[in-house]
Amino acid sequence: MMKFIFMLIFMMPLNFKMFWFNQVMYFYLMFMFMIMINWFNFYSSISLIFGVDLMMMMLVLLSIWICSLMIMASFKVSFMGNKNLFLLLINLLLLVLILTFSSMNLFMFYLFFEMSLIPTLLLILGWGYQPERIQAGLYLLFYTLLASLPMLLGIFYLYLEYHTLNFLMINMISSNSFYMFISFNIVFLVKFPMYLFHLWLPKAHVEAPISGSMILAGIMLKLGGYGMIRLIVIFQPIINYFNFYFLMISMIGGSLISLICLRQSDMKSLIAYSSVAHMSLIIGGIMTMNYWGLVGGLIMMIAHGLCSSGMFCLANISYERVMSRSLFINKGMINLMPSMSLWWFLLSSSNMAAPPSLNLLSEIILLSSLISWSKILMIMLMIMSFFSAAYSLFLYSYSQHGSFYSGLYSFSLGSVREYLLLMLHWLPLNLFILKGDVLVI
């Protein structure tokens, strides 16, 4: 793992000269990483305290992919004076994410987990659209920091008690303490975000630039899921007593959020709220504590990372033309950008879990996991499935059909860069289902 980390560190001087060459280097890094992959579920590529197993590997691949696409999406930044700083932030962010996902020590994981906040915050504050971005940045910072302090105390307690923080050793520990469970998991539930802790997410998404939205939707939410899947093994003796509460909040919250999506007028806001609905399914799957739930959660994280990021790209493409994200102004786009309408359709259908997307595979696995835990959850799952299709169709039909806004007299159709960007989101999302067996190992 150290060679990839060193490659990213030595790439930093590149940020001051070449905008597009950075992206080429990220694709090269991705290619190198894929050659190195060991498709079995044990630690490989171990160097110092870094190593990857299959789950870490998937998330590292997703991180590199999304970071390379962030540069492709941020075409406007390449004309700005501060583009070097922008590239440096993406480089740092990718470095910290790879360190987070490949860390085998709990304290180092916590450290890098917190460090990933800083570049994201700077992206939102530096390249966001409205003055409210400062408030959004503060929400993001304080929600996460407040929730993560108990985890730090929990880690110190664990080290005092068991004298190890290595993930391999931690898996053998079993804790009966409710306080330990809360202190370790509250930070992940805020990061996910679970319903009731979700207020920072729509704010951050709406104020963030396209690159900030892509990294938030694609990777940042997955940090919560990854940490939860990693550490939930410790609490096996006790979790069955109170996972009921978390499951109920998540499922009812997911149903309510799906309804909230239907009355959003801002495209970005709608996509951000749909993320919360998807994440509540993952929390439910992980909390059932069965194998299908964990696997379904992992597949859903990868699927959502690609799909949601692609949807934000589409919203941004419309925003760059119309200078508004309001659904009342973005109407009748099929008349103005007919070929872009195809990508709206493809990504909206993936968002509502149509075949052959990974979303479908993950939803089938999560549904079977949740219904095996309790049949009552069927009601909430039916509501969520139905309304997820409803708000995806609402977004698609509202933005593509209708009479277009009369103020749009000059218009540019999509560029090759934009179509390539969308294709690189959609292809892995729909072709990965052919390797579904690897994800279920």
C-alpha positions in Angstrom: 0.0 0.0 0.0 2.9 2.4 0.7 3.7 2.6 -3.0 0.3 4.1 -3.8 0.5 6.5 -0.9 4.0 7.6 -2.0 2.8 8.0 -5.6 0.1 10.4 -4.3 2.6 12.3 -2.2 5.0 12.7 -5.1 2.1 13.8 -7.3 1.7 17.1 -5.3 4.2 19.1 -7.5 2.1 18.2 -10.5 -0.8 20.2 -9.1 0.9 23.5 -9.9 1.3 23.0 -13.6 -1.0 20.6 -15.4 -4.8 20.5 -14.8 -5.7 17.5 -17.0 -2.5 15.5 -16.5 -3.5 15.0 -12.9 -6.6 13.2 -14.0 -4.6 10.9 -16.3 -2.3 10.1 -13.3 -5.4 9.2 -11.2 -6.6 6.8 -14.0 -3.1 5.3 -14.1 -3.2 4.9 -10.3 -6.5 3.2 -10.6 -5.2 0.8 -13.3 -2.1 0.0 -11.1 -4.4 -0.7 -8.1 -6.6 -3.0 -10.1 -3.7 -5.0 -11.3 -2.6 -5.4 -7.7 -6.0 -6.6 -6.4 -6.3 -9.8 -4.5 -9.9 -10.9 -5.0 -10.1 -12.9 -1.7 -11.3 -11.6 1.6 -8.1 -11.4 3.6 -5.5 -8.7 4.2 -3.1 -8.2 1.3 -0.6 -5.6 0.2 0.4 -5.1 3.9 3.1 -2.5 4.6 3.6 -0.9 8.0 0.0 -0.4 9.4 -1.6 -0.3 6.0 -3.2 -3.2 4.1 -6.4 -3.9 2.2 -9.0 -6.6 2.3 -11.9 -6.9 -0.2 -14.1 -4.3 1.4 -11.3 -1.7 1.7 -10.2 -2.5 -1.8 -13.7 -1.7 -3.3 -13.8 1.6 -1.4 -10.3 2.6 -2.3 -11.1 1.9 -6.0 -14.3 4.0 -5.6 -12.3 6.9 -4.0 -9.8 7.0 -6.9 -12.5 6.8 -9.5 -14.6 9.6 -8.0 -11.6 11.8 -7.4 -10.5 11.5 -11.1 -14.1 12.3 -12.2 -14.2 15.3 -9.9 -11.4 16.9 -12.0 -13.3 16.1 -15.2 -16.5 17.7 -13.8 -14.8 20.8 -12.6 -14.0 22.2 -16.0 -14.9 25.8 -14.9 -12.2 25.7 -12.2 -9.5 25.2 -14.9 -10.1 28.9 -15.9 -9.8 30.3 -12.4 -6.7 31.6 -10.7 -6.9 29.2 -7.8 -7.0 26.0 -9.8 -3.7 24.9 -8.3 -5.1 25.0 -4.8 -8.1 23.1 -6.0 -6.0 20.3 -7.5 -3.9 20.1 -4.3 -7.1 19.8 -2.2 -8.3 16.9 -4.3 -4.9 15.2 -4.1 -4.8 15.6 -0.3 -8.4 14.4 -0.1 -7.6 11.2 -2.1 -4.5 10.6 0.0 -6.4 10.9 3.3 -9.2 8.7 2.0 -6.8 5.9 0.8 -5.1 6.2 4.2 -8.5 5.9 6.0 -9.6 2.9 4.0 -6.3 1.0 4.1 -5.5 1.6 7.8 -5.4 -1.5 10.0 -5.1 0.4 13.2 -8.2 1.8 14.9 -6.6 5.0 16.1 -5.0 5.8 12.7 -8.4 5.1 11.1 -10.0 7.6 13.5 -7.2 10.2 12.8 -7.5 10.0 9.0 -11.3 9.8 9.3 -11.3 13.2 11.0 -8.7 14.6 8.6 -10.9 14.0 5.6 -13.2 16.7 6.9 -10.7 19.5 6.3 -10.2 19.3 2.5 -14.0 18.8 2.1 -14.7 21.9 4.2 -12.2 23.9 2.2 -13.8 22.8 -1.1 -17.2 23.9 0.1 -15.9 27.2 1.5 -13.7 28.1 -1.4 -15.7 27.0 -4.4 -19.3 27.0 -3.2 -22.0 29.0 -4.9 -23.9 31.1 -2.2 -22.8 33.0 0.9 -24.7 30.4 3.0 -21.8 28.0 2.3 -20.1 29.2 5.5 -23.1 28.0 7.5 -23.2 24.7 5.6 -19.4 24.2 6.3 -20.0 24.9 10.0 -22.9 22.4 10.1 -20.7 19.8 8.5 -17.8 20.4 10.9 -19.6 20.6 14.2 -22.0 17.7 13.6 -19.1 15.4 12.8 -16.7 16.7 15.4 -19.2 16.7 18.2 -20.2 13.1 17.5 -16.6 11.9 17.1 -15.2 12.9 20.5 -16.9 10.1 22.3 -15.3 7.7 19.8 -11.8 9.0 20.8 -12.6 8.3 24.4 -13.8 4.8 23.4 -10.6 4.1 21.5 -8.5 5.1 24.5 -10.6 2.9 26.8 -10.3 0.0 24.4 -6.5 0.4 24.4 -6.3 0.6 28.2 -8.5 -2.5 28.5 -7.1 -4.8 25.8 -3.7 -3.3 24.8 -4.3 -3.5 21.1 -6.0 -1.4 18.4 -5.3 -3.7 15.5 -8.4 -4.5 13.5 -7.5 -8.2 13.4 -7.2 -8.4 17.2 -10.2 -6.2 17.8 -12.4 -8.7 16.0 -11.9 -11.1 18.8 -13.1 -8.7 21.5 -16.7 -8.7 22.6 -18.1 -5.8 24.6 -21.3 -5.7 26.6 -21.3 -2.0 27.2 -24.1 0.1 25.8 -22.0 3.2 26.3 -19.2 1.8 24.3 -21.6 0.9 21.5 -23.0 4.5 21.4 -19.6 6.2 21.7 -18.2 4.1 18.8 -21.3 4.3 16.5 -22.8 7.7 17.0 -20.0 9.2 14.8 -20.8 6.8 12.0 -24.5 7.4 12.3 -23.9 11.1 11.9 -21.6 10.6 9.0 -24.1 8.3 7.2 -26.3 10.3 8.1 -29.1 8.5 10.0 -32.5 10.2 10.1 -32.5 12.9 12.9 -28.8 13.5 12.4 -29.1 14.3 8.7 -29.6 18.1 8.7 -26.0 18.9 7.7 -26.2 16.8 4.5 -28.7 18.7 2.4 -27.2 22.0 3.5 -23.7 20.9 2.6 -24.8 19.4 -0.8 -26.7 22.5 -1.9 -23.9 24.9 -1.0 -21.0 22.7 -2.3 -19.5 23.0 -5.8 -19.9 20.0 -8.1 -16.6 18.5 -6.9 -17.7 18.9 -3.3 -21.1 17.2 -3.9 -19.5 14.4 -5.8 -17.0 13.6 -3.0 -19.6 14.0 -0.3 -22.1 11.7 -2.0 -19.5 9.3 -3.4 -17.1 8.8 -0.6 -17.8 10.8 2.6 -21.0 9.0 3.4 -19.3 5.6 2.8 -16.8 6.4 5.6 -19.7 5.9 8.1 -20.7 2.6 6.6 -17.2 1.3 6.4 -16.5 2.2 10.1 -19.7 0.6 11.2 -19.2 -2.7 9.3 -15.6 -2.8 10.7 -16.5 -2.2 14.3 -19.9 -3.8 14.7 -18.3 -7.2 15.3 -17.2 -6.0 18.8 -20.8 -5.5 19.9 -22.3 -8.9 18.9 -23.3 -9.9 22.5 -25.3 -6.8 23.1 -26.6 -5.5 19.8 -29.7 -7.6 19.6 -31.1 -5.8 22.6 -31.4 -2.4 21.0 -30.9 -2.7 17.3 -34.7 -2.5 17.1 -34.6 1.2 17.9 -32.0 2.1 15.3 -33.8 0.0 12.7 -37.1 1.6 13.4 -35.7 5.2 13.3 -33.9 4.4 10.0 -36.9 2.7 8.3 -39.5 5.3 9.4 -37.0 8.1 8.7 -36.3 6.6 5.2 -40.0 6.6 4.4 -40.4 10.2 5.6 -37.4 11.4 3.7 -38.8 9.7 0.5 -41.9 11.8 1.0 -39.8 15.0 1.6 -38.0 14.3 -1.7 -41.3 14.8 -3.6 -41.7 18.4 -2.5 -38.2 19.6 -3.3 -37.9 22.3 -5.9 -34.1 22.4 -6.0 -32.5 19.5 -8.0 -29.5 19.2 -5.8 -31.6 19.2 -2.7 -33.8 16.4 -4.0 -30.7 14.2 -4.9 -29.2 14.9 -1.5 -32.4 13.9 0.3 -32.6 10.7 -1.8 -29.1 9.9 -0.5 -30.4 10.0 3.1 -33.2 7.6 2.1 -30.6 5.1 0.6 -28.4 5.4 3.6 -31.2 4.5 6.0 -31.6 1.2 4.1 -27.9 0.5 4.6 -28.1 1.3 8.3 -31.0 -1.1 8.5 -29.1 -3.8 6.7 -26.0 -3.5 8.9 -28.1 -3.4 12.1 -29.9 -6.7 11.3 -26.4 -8.2 12.0 -26.7 -10.9 9.4 -24.3 -11.6 6.6 -26.7 -10.6 3.8 -27.3 -7.2 5.5 -23.5 -6.4 5.6 -23.0 -7.5 2.0 -26.0 -5.6 0.8 -24.9 -2.5 2.6 -21.4 -2.7 1.0 -22.9 -3.1 -2.5 -25.4 -0.3 -1.9 -22.5 2.0 -0.8 -20.7 1.4 -4.1 -23.8 1.7 -6.2 -24.9 4.8 -4.5 -21.5 6.4 -4.8 -21.5 6.1 -8.5 -25.2 6.8 -9.1 -25.6 9.8 -6.8 -22.3 11.3 -8.0 -23.6 11.0 -11.6 -26.9 12.6 -10.7 -25.1 15.6 -9.2 -23.1 15.9 -12.4 -26.3 16.0 -14.4 -27.8 18.7 -12.1 -24.5 20.7 -12.5 -24.6 20.4 -16.3 -28.1 22.0 -16.3 -26.9 24.6 -13.7 -24.0 25.7 -15.9 -26.4 26.3 -18.8 -29.4 27.9 -17.0 -27.7 29.3 -13.9 -30.4 27.9 -11.7 -31.0 24.6 -10.0 -34.7 25.2 -9.6 -37.1 22.7 -11.2 -39.4 25.5 -12.1 -36.8 27.0 -14.5 -35.1 23.7 -15.6 -38.1 22.5 -17.6 -38.4 21.1 -21.1 -34.7 20.2 -21.3 -35.5 17.5 -23.8 -36.2 20.2 -26.4 -32.8 21.9 -25.8 -30.5 19.0 -25.0 -32.1 15.8 -26.3 -29.1 13.6 -26.1 -28.5 14.7 -22.4 -32.0 13.5 -21.8 -30.9 9.9 -22.4 -28.4 10.2 -19.6 -31.0 11.8 -17.3 -33.1 8.8 -18.0 -30.4 6.2 -17.5 -29.1 7.6 -14.2 -32.7 8.3 -12.8 -33.6 4.7 -13.6 -30.5 3.4 -11.8 -31.4 5.7 -8.9 -34.7 3.9 -8.5 -33.0 0.5 -8.7 -33.9 -0.6 -12.2 -32.0 -3.6 -13.7 -29.2 -4.1 -14.5 -27.8 -1.6 -12.0 -25.9 -2.5 -8.8 -28.7 -0.6 -7.0 -31.1 -3.4 -7.9 -28.7 -6.1 -6.6 -28.1 -4.3 -3.4 -31.8 -3.6 -2.8 -32.8 -7.2 -3.4 -30.1 -8.3 -0.9 -31.1 -5.7 1.7 -34.8 -6.4 1.3 -34.3 -10.1 2.0 -32.0 -9.3 4.9 -34.5 -6.8 6.5 -37.6 -8.9 5.9 -35.9 -11.9 7.5 -35.3 -9.8 10.6 -38.9 -8.7 10.8 -41.9 -9.0 8.5 -43.3 -5.7 9.8 -40.6 -3.8 8.0 -42.3 -4.8 4.7 -44.6 -1.8 5.0 -41.8 0.7 5.3 -39.8 -1.0 2.6 -42.8 -0.9 0.2 -43.2 2.8 0.9 -39.5 3.5 0.3 -39.3 1.4 -2.9 -42.5 3.0 -4.3 -41.5 6.6 -3.5 -37.9 6.1 -4.6 -39.4 5.4 -8.1 -41.8 8.3 -7.6 -39.2 11.0 -6.8 -36.8 9.7 -9.5 -39.6 9.9 -12.1 -40.6 13.3 -10.7 -37.1 14.7 -11.1 -36.8 13.2 -14.6 -40.2 14.2 -16.0 -40.2 17.6 -14.4 -36.8 18.6 -15.7 -37.1 17.1 -19.2 -40.7 17.8 -20.1 -42.9 20.9 -20.1 -42.5 24.2 -21.9 -39.0 25.5 -21.4 -38.2 28.8 -19.8 -38.4 31.7 -22.3 -35.3 33.4 -20.9 -33.1 30.7 -22.4 -32.3 32.2 -25.8 -28.7 31.0 -26.2 -27.8 27.4 -25.4 -24.9 25.0 -25.7 -25.5 21.3 -26.1 -23.4 18.8 -24.1 -19.7 18.6 -24.7 -17.8 15.4 -25.2 -16.3 15.9 -21.8 -19.7 15.9 -20.2 -20.9 12.8 -22.0 -17.7 10.9 -21.1 -18.1 12.0 -17.5 -21.6 10.6 -17.3 -20.6 7.4 -19.1 -17.8 6.8 -16.7 -20.4 6.9 -13.9 -23.0 4.8 -15.6 -20.8 2.0 -17.1 -19.3 0.7 -13.9 -22.6 1.0 -12.1 -24.3 -1.3 -14.6 -21.5 -3.6 -15.7 -20.3 -4.4 -12.2 -23.4 -6.6 -11.7 -21.6 -9.1 -13.9 -19.1 -9.5 -11.1 -21.7 -9.5 -8.3 -20.2 -12.7 -6.9 -17.0 -10.9 -5.9 -19.0 -8.4 -3.9 -20.8 -11.1 -2.0 -17.6 -13.0 -0.9 
